[in-house]
Amino acid sequence: MRSVKTISTLTLLSSTVTCNMAFGATHMFNIPAGTVPEALSVFQKQSGSGVIAKAKDFRNVRVSSVHGMMDDQIALQKMLSGTSLQVSRQNQGSHFVIVERKLPHDAKASGENVDVVERRKSDGGGMMVRHTTPRTVSSLSHTYIEMQSPTSTIESLIQTLPGVVSASEGPLTTSFSTIHIRGMSQPEIGVTFEGMPAANPFTYSTYTPSLVDSENMGQVNVMQGAVDINSPTYNATGAEISATIRRPTDRQNIHVAGSGGSYGTNKDFIRYDTGEIGNSGVRAFASGSYARSDMWRGDGTIRKWHVDAAVTKSWADHSDSEAIFGFTKAQQGEWLYPSLANWNKYGVDYGLNKQYYNGDTHYSGLNAKNTGAIYGALKNHFTFGHGLSLDAEAYSVEFHGPYTYGETVPVSNGYAGAEKYKHLDNYKDLPGYDPAVSKLTSVEVSDWYTLSSGLTLTGHWKHRFNTLSLTYWYSYAQEAASQSFYPVNGKGEWSAHGAPLTANGGQLISEDNENGLQQLNSFAVDDKMVFLNGRLTIDGGIRMAMANRQYTQDLPGVTGSNYKSIKNVFVPAPQVLISYRFNPQHQIYVNGTTGYHLPASLSSQLSSYSYSTGKATSLPMSDYKPEYMITEEVGYRYSGLLSANVAGFHYNVTNHQVSAESYEPGSTSTISQLINAGGMEAYGIQAELATHPWHHLSFYASGQYMHTKNGNNIAYEGDYLATKGKQEVGAPKFSGSLGLTYNDGLWFGNFTLQYTDSQYSTLMNDQSIPSYVSANLAVGRQLPKIGRVRPKIRLNLVNLGNNHYLSSMYGYTTNAQTQHGVVTGKAFSGSQPTYVIASPFVVMATISADF
């Protein structure tokens, strides 16, 4: 055996490289995509770790780029993902060992590809990914994702992870989803995709079904209690979801899949990978899909067209670039969200009506959510030598409607904005007009769009034991939303090409005509130091955000401060993270982090106005302050015979913002009121465990216990409601999941079971939904190879047992029953929360092939 300082091509051809190394050490890596010899040479220089290479011939095998601070073995695994090589466990000496994957006979016979073999190497069947960062992170790999239903969304996939409360609404959905993580609601959770902010930049709604097909998801990560200091988010109080796309493969490949199942659901998918184009270092893929389904409750259909694409290029001097693109067009009927009374009365039959009758705002022909999305990102990594590197990403994300809702508009004595009208213009000639009825059945067309563009720059300087990072993020966002109302005739028909409803000689009937603009500058400084031969890591940093947000509400009769509002916010967010590794198997970590959430949507600054009363349907916040959260975590990780992570956490929130949402009377449109609920505190413990494959079986378990309490009586209509000491809405005390995966290279399957405790839906804790249990099953088989075609079949069963339950809250309220004020004793009548109905039992069958 011969020791060398650099790894040459000849050395890599079944010889070894040795040097002293620190087991379990963490380093900053800036390794570009390239051939194995090139990449391992850089790896050795940046880590000081030795490698034993025992593969036959891999001089021309290309590996993926690796960037960021991580464990040495994790860096090697990421580098070699998608190739025929793998990192075995460290031997008793001081080396990593790289070998070729050995395919079982059945796998070779069926043409099993590298990705399938890699799945069997995942802990818990891909339900747990090993991390070394000194904070709690849970991840799902492509190994697990590709076994799930092809219509899965990010929210439905992560429901097995600790602290996550989420569920699918049906076999296919294209609208935004509801989710909670450690008691934080969806607007308080940051969502990024490939480094781009993936939520609506003003309302923070997430349209994850529009981001990426599940077949193209690489990995989904959930940070339950903290936000990455370089994350381009300004709404993530204390949790973040990030997802990546599967990169183009080294070899040319075509993947096709067709799926069909319950409720007329079907999906067609095709992906083409170019492989490396010549010796240019350029690889690309493009994919397209079409999916449709019937609305499983109520009347209506769902359709979605989606495109994903990416191009990667490796440059000289350890640098690389990639461009990522996505497009979605979706059409969907409106899900109706029941109150508890409606749920008890109608159950899963609560939905849109198929037949129209006069005044029916729940008719399917009047209600639709047509969501579109276009996004693009250009990501670059440049290495300059002397420990200097730069990551730069430019992005743009656009979401748009329109949405339509059934409405009943006053024929007489109504309002256009804040101005009263005597009659609608030409009301006697309007379709559907009935002199015996005071209101005209109409369709509200809510036309909206949001555009978010930005640039993130992160520079790194690594010198000996210290890595200094500086980040600048600039974000520009704009949005617009307007309403038009169109009359509906006696058959339930209407046309957007006709004349909208007007009054007072041409004034449009509208409750909302908003425009929003925001600019944000964020700076972050992070310093990471590694001591004791890589065992001790101390990381400290601060992020400072300066945001300017302005809204206008351009409605008749709305002037002055009711017409325009401008807010400026400065928020500092420091963090400290400490990790100590006793050896490669055992790690403890402790951190103190902060996060913030800028007040959401127009209702935080301006009002919308009722066409029935002319009064504000929501009031802006009297004390406009960002929500702020301080979190402490103490955790332990084990990676040996199995993988495990246990963490205790505590957090305290000030200016906690809750959005109370309810249906507008006589409409399927909702009203949102932002409430500053004051302080909130929570503490708890979460655990995650996964096994390596044993006789082709892998086991996974996760769970969380959490106790929350509100710290204030909230101000309400000139008095206070006694909310102090009450539990947070949408925050179950107990939740947990079990998973079992089998994969022998020929047959594969996955079973998951989730339990979620009861959840309160009002700040006064006077209404709740019960606990529930759900289970999913996937089973499949690699089929015999036909020429160059490698086929596979899969069957997915969602919600085994067809359990009918409410999975979470759609709209909170302060109180569901009559409550009395703390100061005056004034009676406050209740307002009913609304709920999300979980998916029924669904069967999906998929046949796919690679060639």
MARTOR-589492 format. One line per 3 residues: number of its first residue (from 0); for each residue x, y, z of C-alpha. Coordinates in steps of 0.02 Angstrom, whole numbers, plus 50000, padded with zeros to 5 digits. Each point is the difference from the previous one (the first is absolute). Example, Ala and Ser with C-alpha at 12.3 -4.5 7.8 and 13.67 -1.06 7.14 Angstrom:
# residues 2
0> 50615/49775/50390 ~ 50069/50172/49967 .
END
This chain:
# residues 851
0> 50000/50000/50000 ~ 50069/50168/49949 ~ 49963/50169/50081 .
3> 49979/50150/49889 ~ 49939/50178/50023 ~ 49896/50012/49843 .
6> 49894/49871/49916 ~ 50055/49959/49824 ~ 49904/49902/49872 .
9> 50119/49853/50012 ~ 49986/49996/50189 ~ 49811/49995/49990 .
12> 50003/49847/49889 ~ 49985/49875/50143 ~ 50140/50071/50105 .
15> 49984/50093/50165 ~ 50029/50170/50073 ~ 50033/50022/50186 .
18> 50028/50142/50118 ~ 49954/50048/50176 ~ 49818/50049/50021 .
21> 49877/50046/50137 ~ 49854/49880/50008 ~ 49834/50087/49978 .
24> 50084/50166/49958 ~ 49901/50140/49921 ~ 50074/50112/49867 .
27> 49949/50134/49876 ~ 49997/49919/49827 ~ 50005/50086/49832 .
30> 50017/49852/49882 ~ 49943/50027/49820 ~ 49921/49867/49892 .
33> 50131/49904/49903 ~ 50084/49832/49982 ~ 50035/49890/50149 .
36> 50189/50035/50001 ~ 49972/50188/49992 ~ 49866/50002/50134 .
39> 50092/49886/50122 ~ 50157/50103/49982 ~ 49904/50154/50056 .
42> 49913/49901/50137 ~ 50166/49945/50073 ~ 50071/50176/50000 .
45> 49846/50075/50082 ~ 49972/49864/50130 ~ 50171/49926/50033 .
48> 49916/49830/49995 ~ 50068/49842/49920 ~ 49910/49894/49870 .
51> 50019/49819/49951 ~ 49933/49973/49823 ~ 49958/49821/49955 .
54> 49900/50020/49839 ~ 50059/49933/49833 ~ 49990/50150/49886 .
57> 49925/50168/50037 ~ 50117/50123/49919 ~ 49859/50066/49889 .
60> 49858/49988/50126 ~ 49932/50172/50039 ~ 49943/50047/50175 .
63> 49888/50135/50071 ~ 50058/50164/50073 ~ 50003/50021/50188 .
66> 49990/50168/50087 ~ 49978/50047/50181 ~ 50050/49953/50176 .
69> 49972/49815/50033 ~ 50069/49837/50066 ~ 50138/49923/49893 .
72> 49906/49838/49969 ~ 49841/50093/49956 ~ 50100/50103/49875 .
75> 50066/49842/49917 ~ 49827/49923/49994 ~ 49926/50155/49918 .
78> 50145/50007/49878 ~ 49977/49819/49944 ~ 49809/50002/49995 .
81> 49934/49948/49831 ~ 50157/49900/49955 ~ 50045/49816/50012 .
84> 50114/50040/50149 ~ 49964/50006/50184 ~ 50086/50041/50165 .
87> 50011/49851/50114 ~ 50016/50019/50188 ~ 50167/50061/50063 .
90> 50118/49856/50037 ~ 50100/49980/50157 ~ 50139/50104/49927 .
93> 49990/50180/49946 ~ 49919/49993/49829 ~ 49838/50015/49908 .
96> 49971/49855/49880 ~ 49923/50024/49828 ~ 49936/49844/49913 .
99> 49885/49953/49858 ~ 49823/49958/50046 ~ 49965/49816/49987 .
102> 49833/49963/49922 ~ 49908/49842/50052 ~ 49967/49875/49862 .
105> 49816/50048/49991 ~ 50043/50181/49986 ~ 50120/49971/49857 .
108> 49875/49893/49910 ~ 49867/50134/50012 ~ 50113/50141/49949 .
111> 49992/50086/50168 ~ 50083/50170/49988 ~ 50114/50087/50122 .
114> 49860/50100/50083 ~ 49908/49843/50050 ~ 50155/49924/50078 .
117> 50031/50160/50096 ~ 49826/49989/50075 ~ 50046/49842/50091 .
120> 50145/50093/50082 ~ 49886/50131/50079 ~ 49956/49998/50184 .
123> 49819/49958/50030 ~ 49974/49976/49814 ~ 50043/50181/49964 .
126> 49890/50070/50140 ~ 50151/50064/50097 ~ 50157/50082/49933 .
129> 50155/50018/50107 ~ 50046/50178/50050 ~ 50141/50076/50102 .
132> 49943/50181/50007 ~ 49976/50061/50180 ~ 49813/50022/49984 .
135> 49851/49884/49979 ~ 49971/49952/49819 ~ 49894/49860/49927 .
138> 50009/49948/49818 ~ 49920/49887/49871 ~ 50107/49934/49860 .
141> 49948/49957/49823 ~ 50008/49819/50056 ~ 49841/50025/50101 .
144> 49918/50131/49890 ~ 49999/49892/49843 ~ 49903/49863/50090 .
147> 49856/50118/50042 ~ 49851/50048/49894 ~ 50054/50094/49842 .
150> 49880/50141/50044 ~ 50079/50029/50172 ~ 50040/50177/50055 .
153> 50138/50058/50115 ~ 49874/50025/50142 ~ 49927/49825/49983 .
156> 50174/49921/49995 ~ 50069/50081/50157 ~ 49853/49951/50112 .
159> 50105/49855/50067 ~ 50136/50115/50068 ~ 50003/50049/50185 .
162> 49903/50156/50045 ~ 49911/50012/49832 ~ 49811/50005/49989 .
165> 49945/49987/49820 ~ 49889/49892/49890 ~ 49947/49979/49820 .
168> 49832/50073/49948 ~ 49972/49872/49864 ~ 50079/49895/49864 .
171> 50045/50161/49909 ~ 50001/50182/50053 ~ 50074/50157/49925 .
174> 49954/50130/50131 ~ 50103/50059/50146 ~ 50012/49886/50151 .
177> 49984/50013/50188 ~ 50140/49942/50114 ~ 50067/50022/50177 .
180> 50173/49967/50069 ~ 50026/50008/50189 ~ 49843/50105/50014 .
183> 50054/50124/49866 ~ 49868/50022/49865 ~ 50034/49998/49814 .
186> 50028/50190/49980 ~ 50135/49990/50136 ~ 50096/49862/49910 .
189> 50131/50043/49870 ~ 49995/49901/49838 ~ 50142/49999/49875 .
192> 50030/49902/49842 ~ 50177/49994/49932 ~ 50043/50156/50098 .
195> 49848/50098/49937 ~ 49863/50062/50117 ~ 49853/49892/49949 .
198> 49856/50083/50093 ~ 49889/50145/49952 ~ 50110/50149/50051 .
201> 49855/50093/50081 ~ 49875/49872/50068 ~ 50130/49861/50024 .
204> 49882/49871/49925 ~ 50097/49855/49926 ~ 49958/49926/49831 .
207> 50114/49849/50013 ~ 49899/49896/49873 ~ 50057/50130/49872 .
210> 50186/49986/50041 ~ 50058/49828/49945 ~ 49937/49829/49951 .
213> 50030/49870/50135 ~ 50098/49897/49873 ~ 50127/50143/49993 .
216> 50015/50032/50187 ~ 50177/49968/50062 ~ 49984/50027/50186 .
219> 49880/50089/50118 ~ 50067/50073/50163 ~ 49909/50066/50152 .
222> 50086/50109/50130 ~ 49876/49990/50142 ~ 50068/50135/50113 .
225> 50113/50116/49903 ~ 50032/50083/49834 ~ 50162/49996/49903 .
228> 50088/50166/50020 ~ 50017/50016/49810 ~ 49821/49948/49961 .
231> 49909/50125/49885 ~ 49845/50009/50110 ~ 49924/50136/50108 .
234> 49848/49908/50066 ~ 50086/49850/50080 ~ 49980/50027/50185 .
237> 50069/49834/50055 ~ 49988/49866/49868 ~ 50054/49975/49820 .
240> 49961/49876/49861 ~ 50125/49987/49858 ~ 49996/49888/49847 .
243> 50119/49960/49859 ~ 49979/49935/49824 ~ 50080/49842/49932 .
246> 50148/50051/49895 ~ 50030/49943/49821 ~ 50079/49827/49992 .
249> 50170/49957/49928 ~ 49925/49883/49871 ~ 49865/50029/49873 .
252> 49833/49934/50060 ~ 49815/50012/49966 ~ 49877/49968/50141 .
255> 49813/49983/49966 ~ 49861/49962/50123 ~ 49811/49984/49992 .
258> 49888/49995/50154 ~ 49815/49975/50029 ~ 49888/49977/50149 .
261> 49853/50052/50106 ~ 49884/50145/49957 ~ 50054/50001/49818 .
264> 50177/50048/50048 ~ 50137/49978/49871 ~ 50173/50070/49971 .
267> 50118/49986/49852 ~ 50184/50044/50022 ~ 50154/50001/49889 .
270> 50178/50054/50037 ~ 50148/50005/49881 ~ 50180/50010/50064 .
273> 50132/50045/49872 ~ 50146/49930/50099 ~ 50162/50093/49977 .
276> 49998/50086/49831 ~ 50166/49953/49921 ~ 50140/50046/50119 .
279> 49927/50171/50032 ~ 49954/49973/50182 ~ 49821/50047/49954 .
282> 49855/49890/50056 ~ 49815/50038/49988 ~ 49827/49929/50027 .
285> 49824/50052/49955 ~ 49837/49922/50059 ~ 49816/50026/49974 .
288> 49843/49933/50082 ~ 49812/50008/49989 ~ 49885/49951/50143 .
291> 49812/50005/50026 ~ 49875/49942/50129 ~ 49821/50021/50051 .
294> 49965/50097/50158 ~ 49977/49856/50123 ~ 49874/50099/50102 .
297> 49877/50112/49913 ~ 49998/50034/49814 ~ 50143/50058/49891 .
300> 50163/49946/49921 ~ 50186/50032/50024 ~ 50126/50017/49859 .
303> 50184/50042/50004 ~ 50135/50021/49868 ~ 50178/50012/50062 .
306> 50178/50017/49930 ~ 50168/49983/50090 ~ 50171/50027/49922 .
309> 50180/50024/50052 ~ 50169/50025/49917 ~ 50166/49980/50092 .
312> 50175/50048/49943 ~ 50168/49966/50082 ~ 50131/50134/49972 .
315> 50186/50002/50029 ~ 50075/50047/50168 ~ 49872/49902/50101 .
318> 49850/50104/49950 ~ 49830/49955/49931 ~ 49834/50075/49947 .
321> 49823/49937/49982 ~ 49837/50069/49934 ~ 49833/49937/50066 .
324> 49828/50033/49927 ~ 49821/49953/50040 ~ 49826/50035/49931 .
327> 49826/49954/50061 ~ 49825/50028/49937 ~ 49862/49932/50112 .
330> 49811/50003/50003 ~ 49904/49941/50152 ~ 49830/50013/50079 .
333> 49991/50081/50170 ~ 50016/49891/50155 ~ 49868/50055/50125 .
336> 50060/49996/50180 ~ 49865/49955/50126 ~ 49965/50066/50172 .
339> 49985/49868/50135 ~ 49810/50009/49983 ~ 50009/49974/49812 .
342> 50122/49856/50023 ~ 49885/49915/50125 ~ 49853/50025/49881 .
345> 50075/49963/49829 ~ 50164/49910/50035 ~ 50101/49966/49842 .
348> 49851/50050/49892 ~ 50034/50184/50037 ~ 50051/50074/49833 .
351> 49946/50092/49845 ~ 49830/49965/49923 ~ 49979/49921/49829 .
354> 49829/50077/49963 ~ 49965/50186/50007 ~ 49850/50084/50080 .
357> 49968/50187/50017 ~ 50112/50076/50133 ~ 50114/49848/50012 .
360> 50176/50065/50032 ~ 50064/49822/50027 ~ 49970/49951/49819 .
363> 50157/49924/49923 ~ 49985/50108/49844 ~ 50031/50156/50105 .
366> 50149/49945/50103 ~ 50175/49963/49938 ~ 50183/50024/50043 .
369> 50108/50018/49846 ~ 50179/50010/50064 ~ 50147/50031/49887 .
372> 50185/50009/50038 ~ 50161/50039/49909 ~ 50170/49999/50083 .
375> 50181/50004/49949 ~ 50167/50003/50089 ~ 50182/50017/49948 .
378> 50118/49927/50131 ~ 50188/50021/49995 ~ 50145/49943/50106 .
381> 50172/50076/49973 ~ 50163/49951/50086 ~ 50144/50124/49998 .
384> 50131/49907/50101 ~ 50076/50047/50168 ~ 49841/49940/50085 .
387> 49890/50127/49910 ~ 49838/49953/49913 ~ 49836/50081/49948 .
390> 49824/49933/49981 ~ 49884/50109/49896 ~ 49818/49971/49954 .
393> 49880/50107/49902 ~ 49817/49946/49998 ~ 49825/50052/49954 .
396> 49837/49918/50056 ~ 49827/50047/49938 ~ 49830/49934/50058 .
399> 49833/50053/49928 ~ 49813/49964/49995 ~ 49860/50033/49969 .
402> 49887/49925/50133 ~ 49810/50006/49989 ~ 49869/49995/50138 .
405> 49812/49998/50011 ~ 49929/50163/50071 ~ 49834/50087/50032 .
408> 50011/50187/49964 ~ 49866/50125/50060 ~ 49895/50064/49856 .
411> 49961/50158/50098 ~ 50081/50096/50143 ~ 50167/49915/49984 .
414> 50175/50069/49989 ~ 50136/50020/49869 ~ 50152/50009/50112 .
417> 49946/50120/50137 ~ 49875/50096/49892 ~ 49816/49955/50010 .
420> 49896/49968/49845 ~ 49812/50009/49981 ~ 49989/49863/49868 .
423> 50116/49899/49893 ~ 50018/50076/49826 ~ 49866/49932/49882 .
426> 49949/49877/50136 ~ 49834/49956/49919 ~ 50088/49935/49845 .
429> 50131/49897/50092 ~ 49997/49810/49977 ~ 49925/49912/50149 .
432> 49911/50156/50065 ~ 49843/49963/50101 ~ 49903/50149/50070 .
435> 49943/49891/50145 ~ 50181/49968/50055 ~ 50108/50137/50076 .
438> 50166/49925/49946 ~ 50069/49947/49832 ~ 50095/49836/49986 .
441> 50170/50040/49927 ~ 50174/49935/49971 ~ 50146/50089/50080 .
444> 50153/49991/49887 ~ 50151/50031/50110 ~ 50144/50036/49882 .
447> 50168/50001/50088 ~ 50185/49975/49976 ~ 50159/50008/50103 .
450> 50177/50020/49937 ~ 50154/49975/50106 ~ 50175/50025/49930 .
453> 50165/50008/50089 ~ 50186/49971/50012 ~ 50096/49909/50135 .
456> 50189/50012/50017 ~ 50099/49901/50128 ~ 50187/50012/50013 .
459> 50105/49877/50101 ~ 50176/50013/50065 ~ 50072/49843/50076 .
462> 50165/50020/50092 ~ 50064/49860/50110 ~ 49867/49964/50133 .
465> 49892/50150/49956 ~ 49869/50029/49865 ~ 49927/50174/49980 .
468> 49844/50024/49893 ~ 49920/50163/49944 ~ 49829/50002/49917 .
471> 49900/50135/49913 ~ 49821/49972/49941 ~ 49898/50124/49900 .
474> 49816/49965/49970 ~ 49875/50095/49895 ~ 49817/49947/50005 .
477> 49839/50068/49932 ~ 49820/49943/49998 ~ 49831/50055/49938 .
480> 49824/49937/50030 ~ 49836/50063/49932 ~ 49819/49943/50002 .
483> 49866/50003/49868 ~ 49824/49930/50019 ~ 49900/49922/49858 .
486> 49814/49959/50004 ~ 49943/49818/49994 ~ 49845/49952/49901 .
489> 49866/49878/50054 ~ 50100/49852/49932 ~ 50155/50041/50099 .
492> 50090/50068/49846 ~ 50113/50152/49994 ~ 50134/50074/49889 .
495> 50158/50093/50044 ~ 49991/50079/49828 ~ 49840/50090/50045 .
498> 49980/50162/50095 ~ 50041/49995/50187 ~ 49881/50070/50128 .
501> 50009/50189/50025 ~ 49908/50135/50094 ~ 49993/50190/50011 .
504> 50024/50017/49813 ~ 50145/49882/49971 ~ 50087/49967/50167 .
507> 50055/49819/50012 ~ 49927/49901/50144 ~ 50152/49947/50097 .
510> 50056/49967/50178 ~ 50185/49992/49962 ~ 50111/50085/49871 .
513> 50172/49988/50077 ~ 50178/50027/49945 ~ 50151/49952/50103 .
516> 50186/50036/49984 ~ 50143/49942/50109 ~ 50188/50018/50000 .
519> 50112/49910/50122 ~ 50186/50007/50034 ~ 50073/49867/50113 .
522> 50179/49980/50062 ~ 50069/49851/50093 ~ 50168/49967/50082 .
525> 50044/49825/50058 ~ 50162/49937/50078 ~ 50031/49815/50025 .
528> 50147/49933/50098 ~ 50055/49818/50015 ~ 50108/49941/50145 .
531> 50068/49839/50077 ~ 50039/49919/49833 ~ 49825/50028/49934 .
534> 49904/49941/50153 ~ 49943/50170/50065 ~ 49910/50124/49888 .
537> 49945/50175/50055 ~ 49897/50101/49878 ~ 49936/50176/50030 .
540> 49914/50122/49885 ~ 49871/50135/49977 ~ 49879/50044/49861 .
543> 49932/50176/49982 ~ 49851/50037/49889 ~ 49934/50169/49945 .
546> 49831/49995/49914 ~ 49889/50131/49922 ~ 49822/49947/49960 .
549> 49862/50107/49931 ~ 49820/49968/49951 ~ 49865/50099/49912 .
552> 49813/49964/50003 ~ 49928/50085/49847 ~ 49812/49997/50032 .
555> 49867/50135/49985 ~ 49985/50101/50159 ~ 50162/49933/50075 .
558> 50123/50142/50029 ~ 50145/50058/50107 ~ 50075/49875/50120 .
561> 49866/49875/49948 ~ 50062/50010/49821 ~ 50188/49980/50024 .
564> 50112/49929/50136 ~ 50190/49992/50007 ~ 50094/49901/50132 .
567> 50186/49984/50033 ~ 50072/49861/50107 ~ 50174/49958/50063 .
570> 50026/49830/50081 ~ 50162/49926/50068 ~ 50006/49810/50021 .
573> 50155/49930/50086 ~ 50038/49816/50028 ~ 50129/49889/50087 .
576> 50026/49816/49961 ~ 50120/49882/50091 ~ 50037/49819/49961 .
579> 50115/49871/50078 ~ 50036/49829/49927 ~ 50070/49870/50118 .
582> 50033/49885/49851 ~ 49921/49965/49831 ~ 49847/49924/50083 .
585> 49957/50122/50139 ~ 49963/50187/49989 ~ 49921/50125/50118 .
588> 49946/50174/49948 ~ 49924/50154/50076 ~ 49939/50158/49915 .
591> 49915/50164/50031 ~ 49916/50075/49846 ~ 49880/50139/49956 .
594> 49875/50023/49860 ~ 49875/50128/49942 ~ 49841/50015/49900 .
597> 49944/50160/49914 ~ 49812/50031/50016 ~ 49908/49916/49858 .
600> 49885/50064/49863 ~ 49904/50159/49967 ~ 49896/49978/50158 .
603> 50152/50041/50108 ~ 50007/50177/49928 ~ 49835/50042/49912 .
606> 49818/49945/49998 ~ 49887/49919/49874 ~ 49820/50061/49991 .
609> 49834/49908/49995 ~ 49885/50029/49850 ~ 49853/49971/50119 .
612> 50043/50125/50138 ~ 50143/50107/49934 ~ 50091/49965/50163 .
615> 50172/49924/50018 ~ 49996/49810/50002 ~ 50170/49998/50086 .
618> 50101/50129/50096 ~ 50187/50033/49982 ~ 50116/49964/50146 .
621> 50006/50145/50121 ~ 50175/49950/50055 ~ 50095/49946/49845 .
624> 50144/49895/50064 ~ 50081/49843/49934 ~ 49974/49837/50092 .
627> 50162/49949/50086 ~ 50054/49833/50070 ~ 50144/49942/50110 .
630> 50035/49813/49998 ~ 50117/49889/50101 ~ 50038/49819/49955 .
633> 50105/49863/50079 ~ 50021/49844/49896 ~ 50090/49834/49986 .
636> 50037/49901/49842 ~ 50056/49821/49979 ~ 50057/49921/49837 .
639> 50061/49821/50016 ~ 49896/49842/50006 ~ 49854/50116/49965 .
642> 49969/50187/49982 ~ 49915/50101/50136 ~ 49971/50180/50050 .
645> 49922/50063/50162 ~ 49975/50186/50034 ~ 49922/50103/50137 .
648> 49939/50173/49953 ~ 49928/50158/50074 ~ 49942/50157/49911 .
651> 49922/50166/50041 ~ 49905/50107/49875 ~ 49956/50183/50012 .
654> 49869/50089/49893 ~ 49933/49829/49951 ~ 49891/50025/49846 .
657> 49848/49894/49966 ~ 49893/50020/49845 ~ 49815/49976/50039 .
660> 49915/49947/49839 ~ 49814/49976/49968 ~ 49880/49993/49856 .
663> 49917/50161/49946 ~ 49810/49988/50025 ~ 49914/49935/49844 .
666> 50165/49959/49914 ~ 50136/49870/49978 ~ 50130/50139/50014 .
669> 50092/50019/50165 ~ 50041/50148/50113 ~ 50167/50007/50089 .
672> 50034/50097/50160 ~ 50176/50006/50070 ~ 50006/49992/50190 .
675> 50148/50042/50111 ~ 49981/49866/50133 ~ 50147/50065/50103 .
678> 50120/49874/50074 ~ 50007/49812/49986 ~ 50114/49871/50079 .
681> 50030/49816/49962 ~ 50114/49861/50056 ~ 50013/49819/49948 .
684> 50104/49854/49943 ~ 50010/49912/49833 ~ 50085/49840/49945 .
687> 50039/49914/49836 ~ 50072/49826/49972 ~ 50039/49896/49846 .
690> 50088/49836/49966 ~ 50115/49945/49862 ~ 49933/49862/49887 .
693> 49993/49830/50088 ~ 49943/49856/49891 ~ 49940/50138/49882 .
696> 49890/50077/50138 ~ 50021/50177/50069 ~ 49904/50074/50146 .
699> 49960/50182/50040 ~ 49916/50084/50149 ~ 49976/50181/50051 .
702> 49902/50091/50133 ~ 49977/50164/50090 ~ 49927/50062/50163 .
705> 49968/50187/50012 ~ 49914/50115/50124 ~ 49952/50177/49948 .
708> 49920/50145/50090 ~ 49950/50176/49951 ~ 50077/50135/50107 .
711> 49871/50138/49983 ~ 49817/50042/50003 ~ 49973/50066/49825 .
714> 49922/50170/49966 ~ 49832/49976/49917 ~ 49869/50131/49952 .
717> 50043/50121/50140 ~ 50022/49865/50132 ~ 50106/49845/50029 .
720> 49964/49815/49978 ~ 50069/49883/50133 ~ 50124/49908/49888 .
723> 50146/50003/50123 ~ 50055/49824/50041 ~ 49900/49923/49857 .
726> 50083/49880/49879 ~ 50051/50054/49826 ~ 49884/49957/49856 .
729> 50056/49860/49886 ~ 50127/49934/50126 ~ 49966/49820/50052 .
732> 50086/49940/50159 ~ 50048/49833/49924 ~ 50039/49945/49823 .
735> 50097/49856/49928 ~ 50035/49890/49850 ~ 50059/49824/49961 .
738> 50074/49939/49837 ~ 50053/49831/49931 ~ 50090/49980/49834 .
741> 50048/49844/49902 ~ 50113/50000/49848 ~ 50098/49850/49933 .
744> 50036/50078/49832 ~ 49853/49910/49919 ~ 49853/50026/50118 .
747> 49978/50158/50102 ~ 49870/50071/50116 ~ 49969/50131/50133 .
750> 49871/50013/50140 ~ 49972/50156/50106 ~ 49887/50033/50149 .
753> 49968/50173/50072 ~ 49916/50056/50162 ~ 49951/50180/50037 .
756> 49926/50054/50166 ~ 49850/50116/50017 ~ 50023/50183/49951 .
759> 49915/50160/50057 ~ 49932/50112/49864 ~ 49961/50158/50100 .
762> 50108/50112/50108 ~ 49877/49974/50143 ~ 50017/49810/49984 .
765> 49812/49980/49991 ~ 50000/49892/49843 ~ 50116/49862/49940 .
768> 50014/49853/49883 ~ 50033/49823/50064 ~ 50158/49899/49979 .
771> 50017/49890/49846 ~ 50102/49856/49928 ~ 50040/49974/49817 .
774> 50102/49873/49903 ~ 50071/49986/49824 ~ 50073/49853/49905 .
777> 50109/49987/49844 ~ 50056/49839/49915 ~ 50087/49970/49835 .
780> 50113/49891/49896 ~ 50137/50015/49872 ~ 49942/49908/49843 .
783> 50112/49898/49886 ~ 50101/50104/49880 ~ 49932/50009/49822 .
786> 50144/50042/49885 ~ 50061/50169/50064 ~ 49838/50036/50093 .
789> 49999/49980/50190 ~ 49816/49999/50055 ~ 49930/50013/50176 .
792> 49828/49993/50079 ~ 49940/50081/50161 ~ 49838/50005/50100 .
795> 49962/50137/50127 ~ 49861/49989/50129 ~ 49965/50164/50090 .
798> 49900/50007/50163 ~ 49981/49814/50028 ~ 49835/49966/50087 .
801> 49920/50154/49919 ~ 50003/50097/50162 ~ 49895/50158/49985 .
804> 50073/50139/50107 ~ 50044/50184/50013 ~ 50188/50015/49981 .
807> 50029/50183/50046 ~ 49927/50174/50007 ~ 49969/50105/49845 .
810> 49943/50156/50091 ~ 50022/50040/50186 ~ 49890/50113/50104 .
813> 50018/50079/50171 ~ 49850/49911/50075 ~ 49868/49878/49938 .
816> 49882/50022/50147 ~ 49940/50159/50084 ~ 50138/50068/50113 .
819> 50007/50152/50115 ~ 50129/50138/50008 ~ 50125/50002/50143 .
822> 49976/50185/50038 ~ 49820/50045/49962 ~ 49919/49829/49996 .
825> 49931/50039/49827 ~ 49933/49847/49909 ~ 50089/49953/49838 .
828> 49904/49882/49888 ~ 50094/49855/49926 ~ 50067/49981/49823 .
831> 50021/49826/49929 ~ 50170/49934/49944 ~ 50013/49902/49838 .
834> 50093/49838/49971 ~ 50095/49898/49872 ~ 49925/49830/49956 .
837> 50135/49870/49973 ~ 50014/49892/49845 ~ 49890/49845/49990 .
840> 50062/49826/49957 ~ 50089/50012/49832 ~ 50076/49867/49888 .
843> 50132/50053/49873 ~ 50087/49879/49880 ~ 50156/50052/49904 .
846> 50100/49917/49864 ~ 50164/50081/49950 ~ 50151/49961/49895 .
849> 50177/50062/49970 ~ 50091/49981/49836 .
END
